[in-house]
Amino acid sequence: MAAPDAQQRPAPAPRRRPTAAQWISGARPRTLPAAVAPVAAGTGAAAALGGAHPLPALLALGVSLALQVGVNYANDYSDGVRGTDADRVGPFRLVGSGAAEPRSVRAAAFASFAVAGVAGLALVALAGAWWMLAVGAVSIAAAWYYTGGRRPYGYAGLGEVFVFVFFGLVAVLGTTYVQTAYTAIPSGEGSGAVSWSALAAAVAVGALACSILVANNLRDVPTDATAGKRTLAVRLGAPRTRLLFAGLVAVGFAAALAPVAAHPGVLLVLAAAPLAVRPLRTVLSGAGGRDLVPVLKDAGLLELAVGVLVGLGLAL
């Protein structure tokens, strides 16, 4: 017979075990086009320089996808433990919903960053570009400190700047550089290259990646303002944020078409223009809250289409 105090002791609360579907939802698959687009554009720019190769391209894609999943889990964890996700609409959140222990989501973020690190190490070893290890380390740090740490830069309105830099400039130009470096090794040249066309593609992809974040933050303006998360959308206010979204889409197309004189094939990007109609109409019509959730998917598909088409246009 158990002692009286043991009989009165409450049973321990069961551990929360999220389902596989919840883990997948928490990884936010709708954001993954933002990881594929820069690799497609950078590979096309490498082909224009005569340096495209499938092996480093696949490794670059692995790095990009793992970083995107990692930052999604990191945001879920950091926003969840801060309470920012308590009353937020939009994609499913593992910590905010109570479906998963915070430490489990943090471990998933670190595991994703580890995958990105291993793939990145293999990539720089193939290309002989060891200095890019520093770029990879800074990229992982930027992914974590977007909402992590004591002073997350995403809470200070700098998220769009970092997205433009890392998911635009670094991702596209890095993809181009490592592929051209890899193909240069047999010839003894020993270094990679980038081009003005690659830079234009990087600006295009970066602007459209920013548009996804802008739409996301526009949706969350009321709850972010209450939680003290001073995103750029909160600072600008909804009306100007809507104009910013439209401006970023316009910059994306303008930059993608900029190399048209040297690479007429980039006119293929115009085929993606119809994909911009619905998200622009939704955002500029004044939609808010849940009505903005489909914009994330639409903006992601637009970025993917532009990235693929500008890459194909450069390769042609």
Backbone bond lengths (Angstrom), bond angles and torsions (degrees), N, CA, C in turn:
res aa  C-N    CA-C-N  psi(-1)  N-CA   C-N-CA  omega(-1)  CA-C   N-CA-C  phi
1 M - - - 1.469 - - 1.514 109.83 -
2 A 1.338 117.11 134.84 1.457 120.80 -176.41 1.508 110.53 -73.80
3 A 1.318 115.50 152.32 1.460 120.76 176.39 1.521 109.81 -64.79
4 P 1.354 118.04 151.70 1.456 120.81 -177.71 1.519 113.49 -54.88
5 D 1.374 117.47 -42.28 1.467 118.67 -178.05 1.523 111.12 -66.25
6 A 1.339 116.80 -31.98 1.465 119.67 178.39 1.514 110.32 -69.61
7 Q 1.363 116.36 -35.97 1.447 119.49 179.01 1.522 111.89 -65.19
8 Q 1.332 116.76 -33.16 1.454 121.55 -175.39 1.530 112.36 -86.79
9 R 1.323 116.81 -14.03 1.463 119.79 -177.25 1.524 109.62 -68.92
10 P 1.347 119.29 128.21 1.473 120.52 -178.91 1.525 111.16 -67.22
11 A 1.296 114.77 148.90 1.464 120.16 179.01 1.521 109.15 -67.59
12 P 1.320 118.37 142.37 1.472 120.29 178.59 1.524 110.76 -62.44
13 A 1.314 114.79 144.53 1.463 119.74 179.29 1.524 109.69 -66.67
14 P 1.317 117.97 137.93 1.466 120.09 -179.67 1.524 111.24 -64.94
15 R 1.299 115.21 145.63 1.468 119.69 176.70 1.521 110.20 -67.50
16 R 1.330 115.29 142.46 1.452 119.62 177.16 1.522 109.07 -80.80
17 R 1.314 115.21 127.25 1.460 120.38 -178.91 1.521 108.78 -124.34
18 P 1.333 117.72 97.06 1.466 119.19 179.33 1.515 110.87 -65.15
19 T 1.306 115.71 147.32 1.464 121.12 178.70 1.527 109.39 -75.78
20 A 1.330 115.04 166.91 1.464 119.52 177.42 1.525 110.55 -60.65
21 A 1.333 116.46 -38.76 1.464 119.88 179.14 1.521 111.34 -63.14
22 Q 1.340 116.67 -36.64 1.463 119.92 178.02 1.520 111.83 -69.20
23 W 1.333 117.26 -38.37 1.467 119.90 176.16 1.533 110.45 -62.48
24 I 1.327 115.57 -42.43 1.470 119.15 179.20 1.522 110.20 -64.36
25 S 1.330 116.48 -43.42 1.458 120.11 178.66 1.522 111.10 -63.31
26 G 1.339 116.24 -38.51 1.464 120.66 178.62 1.511 113.04 -65.85
27 A 1.340 116.74 -25.27 1.469 120.34 176.40 1.519 112.19 -74.81
28 R 1.343 117.04 -9.70 1.465 124.64 177.05 1.531 112.11 56.20
29 P 1.329 115.93 69.14 1.465 120.13 -177.50 1.531 114.18 -56.55
30 R 1.337 116.88 -26.84 1.461 118.66 -178.73 1.521 113.00 -65.81
31 T 1.336 117.11 -15.75 1.462 119.82 178.68 1.529 112.45 -89.27
32 L 1.327 117.91 -9.03 1.464 120.40 -174.12 1.534 114.31 -65.87
33 P 1.344 119.59 -27.92 1.471 116.94 173.41 1.524 113.34 -55.77
34 A 1.338 116.82 -28.18 1.460 120.27 178.05 1.525 111.73 -67.80
35 A 1.342 116.91 -17.20 1.460 120.64 176.20 1.524 111.90 -91.80
36 V 1.321 117.14 -28.38 1.463 121.29 -178.79 1.526 111.34 -81.30
37 A 1.325 117.33 -39.07 1.466 122.00 -174.68 1.525 113.59 -55.69
38 P 1.353 119.71 -47.89 1.469 117.91 -178.24 1.522 113.80 -65.55
39 V 1.329 117.01 -32.07 1.462 119.76 178.98 1.527 109.94 -70.23
40 A 1.338 116.84 -40.00 1.465 120.19 177.36 1.524 110.91 -62.75
41 A 1.333 116.36 -45.54 1.464 120.13 -179.64 1.524 111.09 -66.42
42 G 1.326 116.86 -43.17 1.462 120.21 -179.67 1.512 112.96 -66.67
43 T 1.321 116.85 -34.08 1.461 120.61 177.63 1.524 110.59 -68.30
44 G 1.337 116.54 -39.95 1.462 119.48 175.63 1.512 111.72 -62.34
45 A 1.332 116.71 -40.66 1.467 120.17 178.27 1.525 110.77 -65.92
46 A 1.335 117.31 -35.70 1.461 120.35 176.48 1.528 110.77 -66.54
47 A 1.350 116.53 -38.32 1.464 120.28 177.72 1.521 110.63 -63.06
48 A 1.329 117.02 -37.65 1.462 120.20 178.28 1.520 111.54 -63.59
49 L 1.332 115.96 -27.08 1.463 121.07 177.51 1.529 111.81 -91.73
50 G 1.328 116.73 2.73 1.464 120.82 -179.68 1.510 113.36 77.51
51 G 1.342 117.24 23.66 1.458 118.71 -173.75 1.503 116.14 -127.83
52 A 1.319 119.82 15.93 1.466 120.76 -179.65 1.521 110.62 -71.50
53 H 1.347 116.38 142.15 1.462 120.70 177.58 1.528 108.32 -151.64
54 P 1.345 117.72 135.47 1.470 119.66 -173.77 1.517 115.16 -64.93
55 L 1.337 119.23 -34.68 1.463 119.95 -175.41 1.527 112.15 -65.03
56 P 1.337 119.80 -55.39 1.471 117.76 176.77 1.522 112.74 -64.83
57 A 1.333 117.41 -28.72 1.469 119.16 177.51 1.527 110.40 -64.42
58 L 1.335 117.22 -42.93 1.465 120.66 179.13 1.527 111.16 -66.90
59 L 1.313 117.01 -38.62 1.465 119.53 177.40 1.520 110.98 -65.86
60 A 1.335 116.32 -40.44 1.467 119.84 176.95 1.519 110.64 -62.16
61 L 1.329 116.58 -39.13 1.460 120.58 177.10 1.530 110.77 -63.80
62 G 1.321 116.55 -40.89 1.462 119.70 177.58 1.516 112.07 -61.83
63 V 1.330 116.82 -42.51 1.465 120.90 177.51 1.525 110.19 -60.83
64 S 1.321 115.76 -47.77 1.463 120.64 -176.19 1.527 111.95 -63.50
65 L 1.329 116.70 -45.47 1.467 120.49 179.80 1.526 111.58 -64.65
66 A 1.339 116.67 -43.44 1.457 119.88 -179.33 1.524 111.36 -65.15
67 L 1.323 117.34 -38.22 1.463 120.17 176.83 1.522 111.40 -64.99
68 Q 1.331 116.46 -40.79 1.458 119.55 -179.52 1.527 111.00 -64.57
69 V 1.333 116.81 -45.51 1.462 119.96 177.25 1.530 110.16 -63.47
70 G 1.328 116.23 -40.78 1.459 120.03 179.90 1.516 112.86 -61.55
71 V 1.329 116.51 -44.62 1.467 119.05 -179.94 1.517 110.98 -67.99
72 N 1.331 117.66 -31.50 1.467 120.14 177.12 1.524 111.31 -66.11
73 Y 1.338 116.58 -45.53 1.468 119.53 177.33 1.532 110.83 -66.89
74 A 1.330 116.57 -38.70 1.470 119.93 179.25 1.520 111.01 -62.56
75 N 1.333 116.66 -41.40 1.463 120.06 178.00 1.518 111.04 -65.52
76 D 1.334 115.87 -40.91 1.461 120.79 178.29 1.525 109.84 -58.77
77 Y 1.327 115.93 -46.24 1.464 120.55 -179.72 1.529 111.80 -64.68
78 S 1.329 116.53 -53.60 1.462 120.27 -173.06 1.523 112.01 -66.21
79 D 1.334 117.22 -45.07 1.462 119.78 177.96 1.524 110.89 -65.87
80 G 1.343 115.84 -35.33 1.461 119.41 -179.19 1.519 112.41 -65.81
81 V 1.331 117.72 -46.42 1.465 119.54 -178.07 1.522 111.60 -72.15
82 R 1.329 117.28 -22.72 1.472 120.00 176.01 1.524 112.14 -82.57
83 G 1.337 117.01 -14.27 1.447 120.35 -178.50 1.507 114.06 86.40
84 T 1.334 117.19 7.12 1.460 120.55 -178.73 1.510 111.94 -67.02
85 D 1.330 116.87 -28.64 1.468 121.38 -176.63 1.523 113.54 -89.23
86 A 1.329 117.42 5.51 1.462 119.25 -172.14 1.529 113.30 -60.14
87 D 1.335 117.71 -40.45 1.471 120.98 -176.07 1.526 111.76 -123.98
88 R 1.306 117.49 29.88 1.460 120.49 -173.79 1.520 111.22 -93.80
89 V 1.339 115.32 143.33 1.460 120.60 173.75 1.515 108.30 -92.19
90 G 1.335 115.90 168.55 1.455 119.14 176.20 1.509 112.28 114.83
91 P 1.346 117.22 -153.62 1.465 121.13 -174.32 1.530 112.53 -59.82
92 F 1.328 115.65 154.68 1.464 122.55 178.90 1.523 110.11 -61.51
93 R 1.335 115.75 139.64 1.456 121.61 179.45 1.521 109.77 -123.39
94 L 1.298 115.96 128.17 1.456 121.19 -174.48 1.518 112.05 -68.17
95 V 1.336 117.62 -48.04 1.465 120.76 -177.38 1.523 110.84 -78.39
96 G 1.316 116.82 -47.19 1.457 120.16 -177.89 1.517 113.29 -60.68
97 S 1.339 117.08 -32.50 1.464 120.86 -179.90 1.521 112.49 -82.59
98 G 1.336 116.55 -13.30 1.454 119.94 -176.02 1.510 113.86 83.20
99 A 1.334 117.31 8.53 1.465 120.24 -177.74 1.518 112.75 -75.54
100 A 1.328 117.58 -22.82 1.466 120.36 -176.05 1.520 109.98 -139.47
101 E 1.336 115.31 150.47 1.456 120.96 173.48 1.533 109.05 -67.52
102 P 1.321 117.51 138.90 1.479 119.17 179.19 1.521 113.75 -53.68
103 R 1.346 116.34 -40.28 1.464 118.29 -177.52 1.523 111.92 -65.76
104 S 1.336 117.07 -30.01 1.462 119.86 177.95 1.526 111.10 -68.44
105 V 1.329 115.97 -40.13 1.460 119.78 179.22 1.527 110.33 -69.84
106 R 1.323 116.97 -38.03 1.465 120.36 175.98 1.524 110.30 -62.56
107 A 1.334 116.89 -41.08 1.466 120.40 178.07 1.524 110.78 -63.32
108 A 1.339 117.18 -38.42 1.463 120.68 177.86 1.528 110.76 -63.91
109 A 1.333 116.28 -38.60 1.470 119.95 177.21 1.524 110.70 -63.41
110 F 1.330 116.25 -46.89 1.467 119.68 -178.87 1.528 111.15 -66.00
111 A 1.339 116.89 -35.84 1.465 119.68 177.57 1.525 110.48 -64.20
112 S 1.320 117.01 -40.28 1.470 120.70 177.79 1.521 110.59 -64.24
113 F 1.329 116.62 -41.87 1.464 119.83 178.07 1.529 110.83 -64.41
114 A 1.336 116.20 -35.17 1.466 119.84 177.81 1.526 110.85 -65.01
115 V 1.336 116.83 -41.82 1.469 120.46 176.57 1.525 109.94 -60.40
116 A 1.335 116.07 -44.40 1.465 119.80 178.18 1.526 110.61 -61.21
117 G 1.337 116.22 -39.37 1.455 119.89 -179.59 1.519 112.66 -66.14
118 V 1.328 117.18 -42.47 1.466 120.76 179.70 1.527 110.37 -65.56
119 A 1.338 116.71 -45.21 1.463 119.70 178.62 1.522 110.58 -64.27
120 G 1.325 116.56 -38.54 1.458 120.07 178.22 1.520 112.13 -66.01
121 L 1.325 117.00 -39.09 1.466 120.57 177.83 1.524 110.62 -62.33
122 A 1.338 116.68 -43.69 1.462 120.06 177.30 1.521 110.82 -63.12
123 L 1.319 116.42 -37.20 1.462 120.70 -178.33 1.522 111.82 -66.67
124 V 1.320 117.23 -47.27 1.466 119.13 -178.27 1.522 110.65 -70.41
125 A 1.343 116.95 -28.97 1.462 119.31 176.54 1.526 110.57 -67.20
126 L 1.329 116.98 -42.38 1.459 120.78 177.64 1.520 111.72 -62.37
127 A 1.334 115.44 -41.32 1.460 120.43 -175.75 1.519 112.53 -84.34
128 G 1.346 117.06 -14.04 1.462 120.15 -176.75 1.521 112.14 69.42
129 A 1.333 116.94 20.61 1.468 121.59 -177.66 1.526 108.84 -103.87
130 W 1.314 117.09 70.00 1.460 120.97 -172.80 1.520 112.79 -66.61
131 W 1.313 117.61 -23.72 1.456 119.66 178.12 1.532 111.83 -64.14
132 M 1.342 116.34 -20.24 1.457 119.42 -179.19 1.531 112.50 -74.63
133 L 1.336 118.00 -8.42 1.454 119.71 172.31 1.525 110.23 -60.65
134 A 1.329 116.20 -36.74 1.467 119.94 177.96 1.526 110.56 -65.21
135 V 1.336 116.26 -38.91 1.463 120.41 177.89 1.528 109.92 -62.57
136 G 1.333 116.15 -42.44 1.458 119.98 178.90 1.518 112.29 -63.81
137 A 1.341 116.35 -41.64 1.460 119.81 179.78 1.524 111.18 -63.48
138 V 1.328 116.16 -41.94 1.470 120.03 178.53 1.530 110.60 -65.72
139 S 1.333 116.56 -36.65 1.462 120.71 178.82 1.526 111.08 -63.49
140 I 1.318 117.22 -43.19 1.465 120.67 179.00 1.527 110.13 -66.16
141 A 1.333 116.73 -41.43 1.464 119.78 177.60 1.523 110.83 -61.57
142 A 1.340 116.50 -41.07 1.463 120.03 179.29 1.521 110.78 -64.52
143 A 1.334 117.03 -36.59 1.458 120.66 178.92 1.528 110.86 -64.39
144 W 1.309 117.47 -40.43 1.454 120.87 -178.59 1.533 111.83 -73.64
145 Y 1.322 117.34 -45.65 1.462 120.45 -172.38 1.525 113.53 -82.66
146 Y 1.334 117.44 5.53 1.469 119.44 172.52 1.533 109.91 -58.46
147 T 1.326 116.38 -48.28 1.466 119.70 174.74 1.526 111.65 -124.63
148 G 1.342 118.07 -1.33 1.451 121.26 -177.64 1.518 112.49 -96.72
149 G 1.309 115.43 172.65 1.456 120.35 179.43 1.521 112.39 79.65
150 R 1.326 114.78 -179.54 1.467 120.03 -177.63 1.519 112.59 -73.36
151 R 1.306 116.99 -33.74 1.463 120.68 -177.37 1.528 109.58 -129.30
152 P 1.313 117.90 73.75 1.471 120.22 -178.86 1.522 111.37 -63.81
153 Y 1.318 116.02 132.86 1.460 118.69 -177.06 1.526 112.40 -71.08
154 G 1.340 117.23 -22.45 1.454 119.65 176.00 1.517 112.54 -64.84
155 Y 1.333 116.92 -26.11 1.463 121.78 178.97 1.525 111.09 -83.17
156 A 1.319 116.83 -5.05 1.463 120.78 -178.96 1.529 111.98 -110.86
157 G 1.334 117.33 10.21 1.454 120.91 176.37 1.517 114.78 83.35
158 L 1.343 117.17 17.82 1.467 120.48 -177.84 1.523 112.98 -105.77
159 G 1.311 117.75 7.30 1.455 120.19 -176.69 1.510 113.14 -59.34
160 E 1.323 117.51 -44.07 1.463 120.77 -178.14 1.529 111.97 -63.25
161 V 1.326 116.76 -36.43 1.466 120.21 179.04 1.519 110.38 -61.77
162 F 1.328 116.40 -47.09 1.461 120.45 -177.68 1.524 111.75 -70.00
163 V 1.335 117.41 -36.08 1.461 119.99 176.41 1.521 110.09 -62.85
164 F 1.321 116.90 -43.75 1.469 120.41 178.77 1.529 110.70 -60.63
165 V 1.321 116.15 -43.44 1.463 120.03 -176.85 1.528 111.21 -69.21
166 F 1.353 116.93 -49.94 1.462 119.60 -170.22 1.525 113.82 -88.60
167 F 1.337 118.40 -36.80 1.466 119.81 179.08 1.520 111.79 -96.15
168 G 1.329 116.11 3.30 1.446 121.11 174.52 1.512 110.68 -118.63
169 L 1.330 116.58 -80.01 1.467 121.37 -174.54 1.520 112.49 -62.07
170 V 1.322 117.38 -54.45 1.468 120.38 -175.79 1.522 111.20 -64.97
171 A 1.332 116.93 -44.42 1.463 119.83 -175.30 1.522 112.05 -67.17
172 V 1.328 117.57 -45.66 1.469 120.18 -177.72 1.532 110.65 -72.50
173 L 1.328 117.03 -52.51 1.467 119.55 -177.70 1.526 111.25 -66.23
174 G 1.332 116.94 -34.80 1.463 119.43 176.90 1.514 111.78 -64.89
175 T 1.339 116.63 -41.02 1.469 120.58 177.41 1.518 110.96 -61.74
176 T 1.317 116.34 -43.53 1.466 120.33 178.99 1.524 110.93 -63.85
177 Y 1.326 115.75 -45.31 1.467 120.11 -175.10 1.531 111.85 -63.93
178 V 1.338 117.53 -48.13 1.467 118.39 -175.22 1.523 111.63 -66.81
179 Q 1.329 117.87 -32.36 1.465 119.00 178.64 1.519 111.64 -71.25
180 T 1.318 116.97 -42.35 1.466 119.26 178.45 1.527 110.99 -69.27
181 A 1.333 116.41 -32.54 1.463 119.33 176.48 1.527 110.49 -67.14
182 Y 1.325 117.06 -41.01 1.461 121.71 -179.20 1.527 110.90 -63.73
183 T 1.323 116.69 -44.22 1.460 119.41 -179.00 1.520 112.12 -74.69
184 A 1.334 116.94 -17.84 1.469 119.91 179.23 1.528 112.44 -81.86
185 I 1.341 117.43 -18.20 1.464 120.73 -175.40 1.534 112.57 -59.79
186 P 1.354 119.74 -47.46 1.478 118.09 -179.22 1.522 113.84 -61.08
187 S 1.341 116.42 -29.72 1.456 119.10 -178.58 1.519 112.58 -82.58
188 G 1.336 115.28 -7.63 1.451 118.92 179.65 1.507 114.41 84.31
189 E 1.332 117.97 4.31 1.452 119.40 -179.65 1.527 110.86 -70.16
190 G 1.328 116.88 -38.34 1.450 120.51 168.82 1.503 117.90 75.93
191 S 1.303 120.22 9.89 1.460 119.86 177.91 1.518 109.61 -149.83
192 G 1.321 115.29 156.32 1.445 120.70 179.26 1.508 111.69 -90.60
193 A 1.317 114.61 -176.52 1.461 119.81 -178.90 1.515 109.12 -149.20
194 V 1.312 115.24 156.53 1.461 122.70 169.88 1.521 106.66 -130.99
195 S 1.326 116.68 175.06 1.462 120.48 -176.84 1.520 109.59 -143.08
196 W 1.342 114.88 168.02 1.460 119.10 175.49 1.521 110.84 -63.19
197 S 1.315 116.87 -32.80 1.462 120.11 177.37 1.524 110.71 -66.28
198 A 1.319 116.60 -38.90 1.459 120.32 176.60 1.526 110.35 -64.10
199 L 1.343 116.68 -39.15 1.460 120.14 177.97 1.525 110.85 -63.89
200 A 1.334 116.92 -42.09 1.466 119.92 177.83 1.522 110.64 -60.84
201 A 1.329 116.48 -43.22 1.465 120.10 177.97 1.523 111.32 -63.35
202 A 1.332 116.39 -37.61 1.460 120.59 178.91 1.527 111.38 -64.81
203 V 1.331 116.63 -40.98 1.467 120.57 177.68 1.525 109.99 -64.05
204 A 1.337 116.56 -42.01 1.464 120.59 179.70 1.526 111.26 -61.27
205 V 1.322 116.60 -49.77 1.458 120.84 -178.69 1.525 110.59 -65.73
206 G 1.323 117.00 -40.92 1.461 120.66 179.28 1.514 112.56 -62.69
207 A 1.336 117.03 -42.28 1.467 120.55 179.26 1.515 111.22 -63.39
208 L 1.326 116.90 -41.99 1.466 119.83 -179.20 1.530 111.68 -72.76
209 A 1.334 117.20 -32.06 1.465 119.71 173.81 1.528 110.01 -63.97
210 C 1.326 116.01 -40.39 1.464 120.25 177.12 1.524 111.38 -62.89
211 S 1.330 116.81 -35.26 1.461 119.20 -178.86 1.526 111.12 -62.76
212 I 1.340 117.31 -33.28 1.469 120.57 177.28 1.523 109.85 -64.19
213 L 1.329 116.36 -46.02 1.460 120.37 179.75 1.527 111.04 -65.32
214 V 1.321 116.63 -39.21 1.467 120.34 178.86 1.527 110.57 -61.47
215 A 1.342 117.11 -44.11 1.463 120.31 177.99 1.521 110.94 -63.59
216 N 1.325 116.71 -40.88 1.460 121.30 178.35 1.525 110.96 -61.18
217 N 1.331 116.31 -46.32 1.461 120.45 -177.88 1.527 112.08 -73.21
218 L 1.332 117.17 -29.89 1.461 120.20 174.74 1.528 109.97 -62.36
219 R 1.315 116.30 -42.65 1.465 120.67 177.85 1.521 111.46 -59.41
220 D 1.351 116.18 -35.97 1.460 120.77 -172.26 1.522 113.69 -97.59
221 V 1.329 118.97 11.14 1.468 120.80 -177.22 1.525 112.54 -52.71
222 P 1.339 120.07 -50.13 1.472 118.55 -177.46 1.532 113.41 -61.20
223 T 1.346 116.98 -46.43 1.462 119.59 -177.05 1.524 111.37 -73.83
224 D 1.325 118.44 -36.08 1.464 120.70 178.31 1.526 110.90 -65.36
225 A 1.322 116.94 -41.56 1.465 120.60 179.48 1.525 110.22 -61.78
226 T 1.336 116.99 -40.62 1.458 121.19 179.43 1.522 111.45 -66.94
227 A 1.350 115.71 -37.81 1.463 120.67 -177.59 1.526 112.87 -82.30
228 G 1.321 117.82 -3.94 1.463 120.58 -179.80 1.510 114.19 83.15
229 K 1.330 116.68 15.66 1.456 120.83 178.27 1.527 108.12 -90.00
230 R 1.328 116.62 103.91 1.460 121.98 -172.13 1.532 110.54 -91.03
231 T 1.314 115.97 67.63 1.458 120.34 177.34 1.524 109.86 -67.22
232 L 1.318 116.00 169.94 1.459 119.45 178.38 1.520 110.28 -60.91
233 A 1.325 117.19 -36.79 1.468 120.84 179.08 1.525 111.00 -63.44
234 V 1.333 116.85 -40.18 1.465 120.25 177.48 1.523 110.12 -64.99
235 R 1.313 117.05 -41.42 1.464 121.28 -178.50 1.529 111.56 -68.24
236 L 1.325 116.90 -40.06 1.459 120.14 -177.44 1.523 112.29 -80.21
237 G 1.329 116.57 -30.92 1.450 120.89 -171.41 1.515 110.12 88.92
238 A 1.318 116.35 157.11 1.459 121.23 -174.47 1.523 114.07 -59.41
239 P 1.348 120.96 -46.80 1.472 119.65 -176.92 1.523 113.48 -58.19
240 R 1.328 117.25 -46.00 1.470 119.30 -179.05 1.522 111.71 -73.45
241 T 1.327 116.88 -28.87 1.466 119.69 176.67 1.523 110.64 -65.99
242 R 1.322 117.38 -35.98 1.466 120.89 176.50 1.527 110.60 -63.15
243 L 1.314 116.92 -40.85 1.464 120.55 177.48 1.529 110.56 -67.34
244 L 1.328 116.24 -36.27 1.465 120.12 177.84 1.520 110.33 -62.36
245 F 1.325 117.23 -42.48 1.464 121.08 177.93 1.525 110.19 -57.36
246 A 1.335 116.75 -49.00 1.465 120.47 -179.95 1.522 111.12 -62.63
247 G 1.330 116.94 -39.08 1.465 120.33 179.02 1.511 112.69 -64.46
248 L 1.325 116.94 -39.00 1.465 120.13 179.52 1.518 111.14 -66.84
249 V 1.331 117.19 -38.95 1.467 119.87 176.59 1.529 109.88 -62.97
250 A 1.335 117.11 -42.18 1.461 120.54 179.08 1.524 111.27 -63.85
251 V 1.333 117.07 -42.63 1.468 120.79 178.17 1.525 110.40 -62.78
252 G 1.331 116.51 -38.90 1.457 119.96 179.31 1.515 112.22 -58.60
253 F 1.325 116.80 -46.44 1.457 119.79 179.40 1.526 111.64 -69.73
254 A 1.330 117.03 -41.50 1.462 120.07 -178.63 1.526 111.13 -62.44
255 A 1.335 117.08 -43.05 1.464 120.59 -179.93 1.519 111.04 -67.83
256 A 1.327 117.02 -39.66 1.462 120.11 -179.75 1.518 111.68 -63.37
257 L 1.332 116.60 -33.34 1.463 121.27 -178.38 1.525 112.67 -88.66
258 A 1.321 117.99 -7.92 1.467 121.25 -175.83 1.530 113.94 -57.30
259 P 1.354 120.11 -37.41 1.475 119.31 -178.58 1.527 113.91 -82.72
260 V 1.334 118.65 18.38 1.462 120.80 -170.42 1.523 112.57 -61.26
261 A 1.322 118.98 -31.59 1.462 120.69 -179.17 1.531 111.02 -63.85
262 A 1.325 116.50 -42.37 1.467 120.61 -179.93 1.525 112.01 -85.94
263 H 1.323 116.03 -27.44 1.469 120.76 -176.30 1.527 108.75 -134.39
264 P 1.320 118.45 81.44 1.474 120.66 -178.75 1.523 113.55 -57.80
265 G 1.307 116.72 -21.33 1.457 120.27 -179.19 1.519 113.86 -61.49
266 V 1.359 117.58 -20.30 1.464 118.97 -178.81 1.530 111.80 -68.31
267 L 1.325 117.05 -9.07 1.466 119.57 173.50 1.528 111.30 -61.04
268 L 1.329 116.54 -16.44 1.456 120.50 174.60 1.528 111.65 -57.47
269 V 1.326 116.32 -25.89 1.463 120.62 -179.12 1.528 111.55 -58.59
270 L 1.316 116.79 -28.56 1.466 120.19 -179.48 1.525 111.41 -61.45
271 A 1.327 116.72 -22.69 1.466 119.76 177.98 1.521 111.87 -66.02
272 A 1.337 116.14 -19.15 1.471 119.83 179.33 1.521 112.15 -86.48
273 A 1.316 117.83 -9.17 1.464 120.63 -175.77 1.528 113.50 -55.57
274 P 1.350 119.73 -41.27 1.473 118.45 178.78 1.530 113.88 -58.28
275 L 1.336 116.93 -27.02 1.462 119.78 179.77 1.523 112.07 -69.66
276 A 1.339 117.01 -17.29 1.461 120.39 -179.31 1.522 112.60 -83.83
277 V 1.326 117.06 -16.45 1.465 120.37 -172.03 1.526 111.88 -64.23
278 R 1.329 116.97 -50.88 1.469 119.28 -174.28 1.528 112.88 -65.76
279 P 1.354 119.84 -48.12 1.469 117.58 179.23 1.524 112.82 -63.95
280 L 1.331 117.16 -37.37 1.464 119.18 177.64 1.525 110.91 -64.41
281 R 1.305 116.62 -43.70 1.457 120.10 -179.28 1.533 110.76 -63.46
282 T 1.332 116.43 -41.41 1.462 120.05 -179.46 1.523 111.34 -65.02
283 V 1.321 116.30 -47.35 1.468 120.23 -177.53 1.524 111.23 -67.22
284 L 1.317 117.44 -46.02 1.462 120.70 -175.60 1.527 112.46 -74.91
285 S 1.326 117.62 -16.03 1.467 120.19 178.63 1.520 112.54 -77.58
286 G 1.330 116.62 -9.15 1.459 119.76 179.90 1.505 114.23 96.56
287 A 1.330 118.38 12.35 1.465 121.24 -179.82 1.525 110.22 -62.26
288 G 1.316 115.73 150.88 1.458 120.95 179.10 1.508 111.37 -145.36
289 G 1.332 116.28 174.98 1.457 121.23 176.58 1.513 113.52 56.36
290 R 1.328 115.43 -133.36 1.464 121.06 -177.14 1.520 113.16 -63.70
291 D 1.320 116.81 -24.28 1.463 119.56 179.80 1.523 112.12 -66.20
292 L 1.337 117.00 -16.96 1.460 120.87 178.97 1.527 112.54 -91.48
293 V 1.323 117.83 -9.05 1.472 120.09 -178.70 1.527 112.07 -58.48
294 P 1.361 120.16 -44.84 1.473 119.18 178.73 1.522 113.81 -62.20
295 V 1.327 117.17 -21.48 1.462 119.93 -179.81 1.524 110.86 -63.85
296 L 1.321 117.19 -32.66 1.469 120.09 179.84 1.522 110.70 -61.97
297 K 1.333 115.84 -44.33 1.461 119.75 177.83 1.520 110.90 -66.28
298 D 1.332 116.80 -44.65 1.464 120.57 -178.33 1.532 111.29 -63.64
299 A 1.334 116.44 -43.05 1.463 120.08 179.97 1.524 110.89 -67.23
300 G 1.339 116.55 -35.53 1.458 119.73 177.11 1.518 111.97 -65.94
301 L 1.318 117.65 -42.07 1.461 121.09 177.61 1.523 111.07 -66.18
302 L 1.332 116.44 -35.88 1.465 119.99 177.19 1.524 110.32 -63.50
303 E 1.322 116.85 -46.46 1.466 119.44 178.45 1.522 111.27 -60.97
304 L 1.339 116.67 -42.66 1.459 120.14 179.41 1.526 110.83 -61.60
305 A 1.328 116.78 -45.24 1.463 120.28 -178.96 1.521 110.97 -62.61
306 V 1.322 117.21 -44.74 1.463 120.60 179.89 1.530 110.35 -64.68
307 G 1.329 116.68 -43.76 1.454 119.43 179.69 1.518 112.69 -60.25
308 V 1.329 116.10 -45.35 1.458 120.87 -179.77 1.529 110.76 -66.62
309 L 1.333 116.98 -44.52 1.462 120.54 -175.89 1.526 112.28 -70.81
310 V 1.332 117.57 -38.09 1.461 118.15 177.87 1.535 109.93 -70.23
311 G 1.338 116.42 -34.60 1.453 119.27 175.63 1.514 111.59 -64.56
312 L 1.327 115.72 -43.95 1.472 120.06 177.65 1.521 110.96 -64.31
313 G 1.334 115.48 -41.52 1.465 119.04 179.84 1.524 112.47 -63.02
314 L 1.316 117.10 -39.30 1.466 120.61 177.25 1.525 110.92 -68.76
315 A 1.334 116.16 -39.55 1.457 119.72 -179.51 1.523 111.93 -65.41
316 L 1.335 116.59 -33.09 1.460 119.54 179.96 1.528 112.02 -64.07
